[in-house]
């Protein structure tokens, strides 16, 4: 079977047969995006999802004051998707934009639907993946209320270090629900703390 780390990680499900995975992997095509490219625009209906092989992207909305708010960061070996738009066939409320140059594997909606009905284990994988994503989003919403801004920043640093390395401060701050100034202060305090330990 052909190997691809990003695909193997995303479709890590114990019940897949090797021939099923081979068919699923073959159904993806490699696509490239440049920094600043828009993978999905607000108002468009998503017709595919992507698996990030290299790069960093984010989803964002504009709040009632017209300010950009980052809702999610997509890092390597993750699925880039706007679930509601793709599966409910409705216009997206979010934009998905590349922060860096990106290399992805693309699966079209029609191809996924065909495989979804053909391979029962893909349906089971989909349910498991969706359950995991619901847990992640629920936990993030709880973290906003139960964790300090510093702890939320440290959690992001631990889980997605590429974000801290490549995303602009303003995007990280909006994702954490704090101001740029607050994030700058947190980073300085952490640097000072690290310095005292040396």
N, C-alpha and C positions, 0 to 999 in steps of 0.2 A: 504494500500500500504506500502511496506517496505520502510524505511527511511534511507537515507545516506546523511549527510550534504554536502560532496564534490560533489556528483552527483546532489543533489538538486540545489546547487549554479551554477554548470556548465550548467545544463539544465533548468535554470530559463527562461522560455518563456511562455507568458500568454496564448497561444492558445493550449498548450498540454492538452490532456485529461488525467485523472488519469490512465486509463488503458494503454494509450500510454507510459506514463512515467514508469509505472510498467514493461512493456515489454522492454523498453530501459535499465532500471536499471538492469533487470535480465540478460541482454546480456553482462554485464561486469563481469569479474572475478578478484578476488584479487590476486595481485602478490607482491612479496617483492624483494627489491634490497639492497645490502650492499653498504656502502660508497666506492666510487671508481669504482663501477660497471658501465659498458658502456651499456646504454639502446639502443643506435643506434650508429653505427660506420660509419665514412666517407666511401663512396663506396658501402654501403649496401642500399637496397631499403626497406623503412619502410613498415611494414605489419600490424601495429597497432598504436593506440594512447592510451595515458594513462591519467587518472585523478589523480592528486596527493592528497592523503589523509593525509599523514604525510611525512615530509622531505623536502629536497631542492635539486634541480638539475640544471644543466646549459647546454646550447649548446655552442659549440666553433668551431672555424676554426683555421687553421694555416696560418699566413700571408706569404708574399713572402720571408720573412727572416726566416721562420720556427718558429716564436713565436706564442704561443697560444693567441687567442683573444676571449674573452667571448662575445657571441652575444645575449644571453638571459638568464635570471634566471627564473626557474619554481618553484613557491612556492605553499603552500597548497591551495587546492580548485581551481587549475588551470589545464588546459589541456596541457599535454606534447605531442608535435606534431612537425613533420617536414612536413609542408603542401605540399610543392612541391614534395617531395619524395613519400609521401603517396598517393596523389591523381593524380599525373602525372605519377606515377610508374617509377620514374627515381632514380638513385643512389643519396644518400644524399651527400651534400657537407659539412655537419656539423656532429660533434659528439655530442651526448647527454650523459652526465656523472653525476652520483649521487655525490653530495657534502657530503651528510649525508646518513644514512640508510633511505630507502624510502618504504612506503606502498602505493600502487597504485591500481586503478581499470583499467583493460585493456579491450579495445574493438578492435577486429580484423578488418582488412579492409573488409574481406568478409562478416562478420556479419553486419558491418555498411552499406555496399552496399545493403544487403538484407533488412535491416530496412529502409534505405533511400528511396527505391522504394515502400516499403509497407506503410510507415507512412508519408503522405504529410506534416504534421507539423514538422517532423524532417528535411525535406528539407528547410522549412521556417526558422527554428531555425539555420540551417547551414549557410544560407545566412546572417542572422542577426549577427551570431558570426563572420563570415568572414569579414563583414563590420566593426565591432568593432575592430577586429585585425588589419585591414588595417589602421584605424584611429590611433590606438596606435603606430604602427610602423612608420607611417608618422610623428606623433607628436614627437617621439623619435629622428628621423633624423633631425627635425627642432630644437629641443632642443640643439643638438650638436653645432649648429651655433648661436643660439639666447640666450642661457643661459650660465653663467659662470660655471666653473667646480664645484665651491662650491654649486651653486644652483642645479646642476644636482645631486650632492651627497645628498643634503638635500631632493630632490624629491625622490630619491631611498630610503632613510631612512624612509620617510613618507609612501611610497607606498608598500615597501617590507622590513620591518625591519628585517625579518629573514635572508636576504642576508647579512646585516651589522653584524649580530650576528654570522653567521656560515661560510660565505665564506671567503677564504683567501684574504688578502689585494691585492695581485697581480691580482686575478680574478676580483675583484671589479674595480680596476684601469683600466684594459683593457676594461671592459664593459663601463666605463665612458670615455674612450679615452684619458686617462692621464697616467703619469708615477707613479710608486709606491711612489717615493719621493714626488711628488706633492700631492698625496692623503694623505700621512702621514702629510704633512704640513697643509693641509686643516683640517684634524681631530684635530691637535694640536691647530690650531687657533680657531676652534669651541669650544673645551674644555676650552680654555683660556677665550673666550667670555662668556661662561656659568658660569665660575668661578667668573667673575667680576659682574655678575647679582645676585650672592648669597649674 
